[in-house]
């Protein structure tokens, strides 16, 4: 992952003046709760243990970020330090208290994990979807915030449409995001799962996966084209190039319908803008 592309980083999202930097408070660990919207679901226990050993010897060198909530505090950034401090058995941890909205907290947690490459592709996809669905962010806004293109964000969110068995392989790190994105081109669920299992069992590279998928889709397209009115083939290809998405033309030359696929609200808006031009 290219860290250089992650916008201006956490310092831009959590600006702190000298007064705040000096106003670090020692807060009881028992008064702090984890962020329920934390994108990261799994933590490396071995790394937590190593950090805990370091904290026992040197203390917590960098304060965590929290906000006041429900009579206590909610973590904003620094969950690994907080978990390790708990394991180390210390009662208080240095913290800076910030006034932040739910959307701010979610965004900061996402970017903190992206910068550290801590999220698996599904956790990243779920975080994007939550920011879009619950906090009303557009893909364009997310793109600027996290320094990734709209297409990258859209393709990452689309991973959530994969079958549960394939998602499990991703979570177990038997499939990468590159493998998963290639698999999305396979419409038949059984065929897609078959290829996914083959990838995990044979350590197939992303390039090899893309070639396998390309071959399968070309074979299917060839078989399908044999059943389609030849007049529609050229029309379908032209529409797909113009709209940048999958298009299906069904019927006869006298009567039929055109189906245009889209995968997000932003993509629908883009297609409508293209048609309206």
PALUMZA-710960 format. One line per 10 residues: number of its first residue (from 1); their letters; for each residue x, y, z of C-alpha. Coordinates in nm, 4 decimals. Each point is the difference from the previous one (the first is absolute). Example, Ala and Ser with C-alpha at 12.3 -4.5 7.8 and 13.67 -1.06 7.14 Angstrom:
2
1	AS	1.2300,-0.4500,0.7800 | 0.1370,0.3440,-0.0660
//
This chain:
277
1	XXXXXXXXXX	0.0000,0.0000,0.0000 | 0.1286,0.3422,-0.0862 | 0.0047,0.1985,0.3231 | 0.1085,0.3124,-0.1839 | -0.3463,0.0267,-0.1528 | -0.1918,0.0193,0.3293 | -0.0871,0.3680,-0.0159 | 0.1668,0.2133,0.2660 | -0.0111,-0.2751,0.2600 | -0.1230,0.0077,0.3581
11	XXXXXXXXXX	0.1700,0.3299,0.0785 | -0.2427,0.1686,-0.2407 | -0.3022,-0.1773,0.1478 | 0.0998,0.0540,0.3652 | 0.1734,0.3406,0.0048 | 0.1548,0.0729,0.3394 | 0.1483,0.3287,0.1111 | 0.2866,0.0311,0.2475 | -0.2410,0.0518,0.2896 | -0.1771,-0.3306,-0.0722
21	XXXXXXXXXX	0.3313,-0.1810,-0.0403 | 0.1008,0.1251,0.3452 | -0.3409,-0.0825,0.1506 | 0.0441,-0.3774,0.0013 | -0.2031,-0.1604,0.2779 | 0.0423,-0.3335,0.1726 | -0.3372,-0.1738,-0.0280 | -0.1072,-0.3188,0.1737 | -0.0004,-0.2856,-0.2512 | -0.3196,-0.1305,0.1585
31	XXXXXXXXXX	-0.1806,0.3201,-0.1069 | 0.0863,-0.0471,-0.3695 | -0.2110,-0.2031,-0.2412 | 0.0944,-0.1253,-0.3444 | -0.1468,0.1711,-0.3048 | -0.2943,-0.2153,-0.1144 | 0.0590,0.1263,-0.3550 | 0.3631,-0.1111,-0.0019 | 0.0517,-0.1403,-0.3535 | 0.2600,-0.2486,0.1196
41	XXXXXXXXXX	-0.1578,-0.3139,0.1448 | 0.3097,-0.2139,0.0599 | 0.3148,0.0957,0.1894 | 0.3305,-0.1889,-0.0093 | 0.0279,-0.1298,0.3562 | 0.3735,-0.0630,-0.0339 | 0.0615,0.3638,-0.0956 | -0.2237,0.1158,0.2859 | 0.2077,-0.2135,0.2400 | 0.3266,0.1458,-0.1325
51	XXXXXXXXXX	-0.1347,0.3541,0.0398 | -0.1231,-0.0898,0.3486 | 0.3514,-0.1127,0.1013 | 0.1396,0.3296,-0.1311 | -0.2617,0.1978,0.1964 | 0.0921,-0.1853,0.3199 | 0.3590,0.1136,-0.0447 | -0.0341,0.3465,-0.1551 | -0.3624,0.1029,0.0534 | -0.2357,0.1349,-0.2701
61	XXXXXXXXXX	0.2144,0.2461,-0.1958 | -0.2702,0.1400,-0.2307 | -0.3410,0.1096,0.1354 | -0.3181,-0.1517,-0.1367 | -0.2854,0.2178,-0.1295 | -0.3415,-0.0218,0.1673 | -0.3290,0.1897,0.0143 | -0.2450,0.0341,0.2872 | -0.3061,-0.2195,-0.0345 | -0.2693,-0.1408,0.2315
71	XXXXXXXXXX	0.1748,0.1014,0.3202 | 0.3327,-0.1487,-0.1059 | 0.2319,0.0044,-0.2988 | -0.0052,-0.1618,-0.3439 | 0.3147,-0.0848,-0.1913 | 0.0671,0.1978,-0.3155 | 0.3559,-0.1096,-0.0823 | 0.2494,-0.2303,0.1691 | -0.1945,-0.3205,0.0680 | 0.3135,-0.2174,-0.0210
81	XXXXXXXXXX	0.1660,0.2107,0.2723 | -0.3165,-0.0142,0.2118 | -0.0279,-0.3784,-0.0330 | 0.3710,-0.0483,0.0722 | -0.0206,0.2310,0.3027 | -0.2880,-0.2091,0.1357 | 0.2060,-0.3151,-0.0473 | 0.2950,0.1687,0.1730 | -0.2190,0.0560,0.3034 | 0.0410,0.3773,0.0265
91	XXXXXXXXXX	-0.2901,0.2012,0.1400 | 0.0350,0.3268,-0.1927 | 0.1004,0.0955,-0.3539 | 0.1016,0.3404,-0.1445 | -0.2739,0.1422,-0.2213 | -0.1104,0.3119,-0.1838 | -0.3739,0.0755,0.0085 | -0.1525,0.1284,-0.3264 | -0.3502,0.1171,-0.0903 | -0.0891,-0.2086,-0.3066
101	XXXXXXXXXX	-0.3142,-0.1187,-0.1800 | -0.0843,-0.3666,-0.0717 | 0.0985,0.0513,-0.3659 | 0.3343,0.1555,0.1067 | 0.0747,-0.2963,0.2272 | -0.0861,-0.2537,-0.2709 | 0.2128,0.1791,-0.2580 | 0.2991,0.0352,0.2336 | -0.0160,-0.3694,0.0957 | -0.0136,-0.0977,-0.3677
111	XXXXXXXXXX	0.2972,0.2139,-0.1028 | 0.2065,-0.1025,0.3027 | -0.0424,-0.3660,-0.0971 | 0.0599,0.0631,-0.3709 | 0.3256,0.1799,0.0758 | 0.1157,-0.2970,0.2049 | -0.1309,-0.2516,-0.2546 | -0.1952,-0.1668,0.2811 | -0.3301,-0.0625,-0.1805 | -0.0840,-0.3003,-0.2122
121	XXXXXXXXXX	-0.1892,0.0814,-0.3241 | -0.3422,-0.0815,0.1481 | 0.0535,0.2179,0.3077 | 0.1030,0.2821,-0.2326 | -0.3089,-0.0566,-0.2167 | -0.2313,-0.0030,0.3022 | 0.1520,0.3250,0.1298 | -0.0522,0.1726,-0.3365 | -0.3589,-0.1261,-0.0184 | -0.0753,0.1218,0.3535
131	XXXXXXXXXX	0.1344,0.3473,-0.0744 | -0.2104,0.0105,-0.3185 | -0.3230,-0.1526,0.1361 | -0.0101,0.1278,0.3579 | 0.1919,0.3268,-0.0175 | -0.1026,0.1098,-0.3509 | 0.3479,0.0293,-0.1508 | 0.0234,-0.0277,-0.3785 | 0.2669,-0.2066,-0.1714 | 0.1468,0.3271,-0.1242
141	XXXXXXXXXX	0.0391,0.1302,0.3577 | 0.1476,-0.3291,0.1166 | 0.2393,0.0053,-0.2932 | 0.1391,0.3368,0.1111 | 0.0129,-0.1004,0.3663 | 0.1874,-0.3292,-0.0342 | 0.1960,0.0791,-0.3156 | -0.1455,-0.2801,-0.2135 | -0.1849,0.0245,-0.3298 | -0.3787,-0.0326,-0.0173
151	XXXXXXXXXX	0.0392,-0.3181,-0.2026 | 0.2241,-0.1540,0.2697 | -0.2570,0.0799,0.2661 | -0.2898,-0.1291,-0.2139 | 0.1847,-0.3229,-0.0803 | 0.0910,-0.0504,0.3655 | -0.3625,0.0439,0.1112 | -0.1088,-0.2485,-0.2679 | 0.1981,-0.2701,0.1839 | -0.2862,-0.0094,0.2502
161	XXXXXXXXXX	-0.2177,-0.1510,-0.2770 | 0.2149,-0.3135,-0.0109 | -0.1259,-0.3293,0.1440 | 0.0633,-0.0698,0.3695 | 0.2382,-0.2888,-0.0770 | 0.2165,0.2306,-0.2114 | -0.0124,0.2718,0.2675 | 0.1256,-0.2564,0.2498 | 0.2968,-0.0784,-0.2250 | 0.0787,0.3732,-0.0149
171	XXXXXXXXXX	-0.0200,0.0342,0.3795 | 0.2306,-0.3011,0.0378 | 0.2454,0.1714,-0.2405 | -0.0292,-0.2855,-0.2492 | -0.1223,0.2514,-0.2604 | 0.1264,0.3547,-0.0515 | -0.2044,0.3035,-0.1037 | 0.1467,-0.0399,-0.3498 | -0.1259,-0.3585,-0.0229 | -0.3433,0.1018,0.1300
181	XXXXXXXXXX	-0.0395,0.2904,-0.2444 | 0.0841,-0.2317,-0.2890 | -0.2617,-0.2497,0.1190 | -0.2749,0.2635,-0.0142 | 0.0012,-0.0326,-0.3790 | -0.1324,-0.3569,0.0333 | -0.3800,0.0163,0.0223 | -0.0657,-0.3692,0.0672 | 0.0333,-0.0511,0.3773 | 0.0982,-0.3667,-0.0234
191	XXXXXXXXXX	0.2687,0.0740,-0.2592 | 0.1258,0.2940,0.2058 | 0.0308,-0.2116,0.3161 | 0.1707,-0.2774,-0.1959 | 0.2663,0.2422,-0.1247 | 0.0367,0.1545,0.3476 | 0.0734,-0.3396,0.1538 | 0.2476,-0.0756,-0.2767 | 0.1818,0.3279,0.0739 | 0.0252,-0.0730,0.3732
201	XXXXXXXXXX	0.1146,-0.3583,-0.0519 | 0.2565,0.0631,-0.2756 | 0.1366,0.3436,0.1011 | -0.1059,0.1387,-0.3370 | 0.1306,0.3528,-0.0604 | -0.2296,0.2952,-0.0674 | 0.1229,0.0121,-0.3612 | -0.0773,-0.3701,-0.0465 | -0.3430,0.0544,0.1557 | -0.0729,0.2888,-0.2359
211	XXXXXXXXXX	0.0997,-0.2152,-0.2982 | -0.2191,-0.2876,0.1209 | -0.2969,0.2315,0.0525 | 0.0567,0.1666,-0.3372 | 0.0024,-0.3368,-0.1717 | -0.3201,-0.1093,0.1757 | -0.1869,0.3225,-0.0781 | 0.1124,-0.0058,-0.3650 | -0.1234,-0.3583,-0.0349 | -0.3334,0.0927,0.1560
221	XXXXXXXXXX	-0.0287,0.3132,-0.2139 | 0.0767,-0.2001,-0.3141 | -0.2682,-0.2566,0.0849 | -0.2446,0.2729,0.0899 | 0.0684,0.1992,-0.3166 | -0.0912,-0.3013,-0.2071 | -0.3513,0.0265,0.1433 | -0.0303,0.3800,-0.0335 | -0.1213,0.1811,-0.3051 | 0.3270,0.1096,-0.1732
231	XXXXXXXXXX	-0.1408,0.3514,-0.0407 | -0.0114,0.0375,0.3789 | 0.3620,-0.1019,0.0560 | 0.1405,0.3171,-0.1555 | -0.2629,0.2170,0.1718 | 0.0764,-0.1572,0.3390 | 0.3756,0.0545,-0.0345 | -0.0488,0.3642,-0.1029 | -0.2289,0.0695,0.2960 | 0.2416,-0.1653,0.2431
241	XXXXXXXXXX	0.2907,0.2116,-0.1283 | -0.2076,0.3179,0.0213 | -0.1415,-0.0635,0.3490 | 0.2975,-0.1799,0.1553 | -0.2114,-0.2806,0.1470 | -0.1673,-0.3290,-0.0927 | -0.2968,0.0336,-0.2398 | -0.2445,-0.2649,-0.1208 | -0.2243,0.0349,-0.3061 | -0.2876,-0.2472,-0.0119
251	XXXXXXXXXX	-0.2782,-0.0630,-0.2499 | -0.0341,0.0409,-0.3760 | 0.0720,0.2847,-0.2395 | -0.3622,0.1137,0.0384 | -0.0486,-0.0333,0.3747 | 0.2186,-0.0553,0.3029 | 0.1746,0.1623,0.2950 | 0.3411,0.1327,0.1013 | 0.1345,-0.0797,0.3481 | 0.2769,0.2201,0.1442
261	XXXXXXXXXX	0.1786,-0.1225,0.3133 | 0.1335,0.2240,0.2789 | 0.1566,-0.0829,0.3377 | -0.0416,0.3151,0.2099 | -0.1928,0.3259,0.0228 | 0.3019,0.1903,-0.1308 | 0.0315,-0.2317,-0.2994 | -0.3721,0.0458,-0.0771 | 0.0469,0.3783,0.0058 | 0.3006,-0.0283,-0.2318
271	XXXXXXX	-0.1975,-0.2132,-0.2484 | -0.2957,0.2403,0.0085 | 0.2338,0.2950,-0.0635 | 0.1504,-0.1876,-0.2974 | -0.3422,-0.0774,-0.1475 | -0.1241,0.3547,0.0530 | 0.2957,0.1620,-0.1775
//
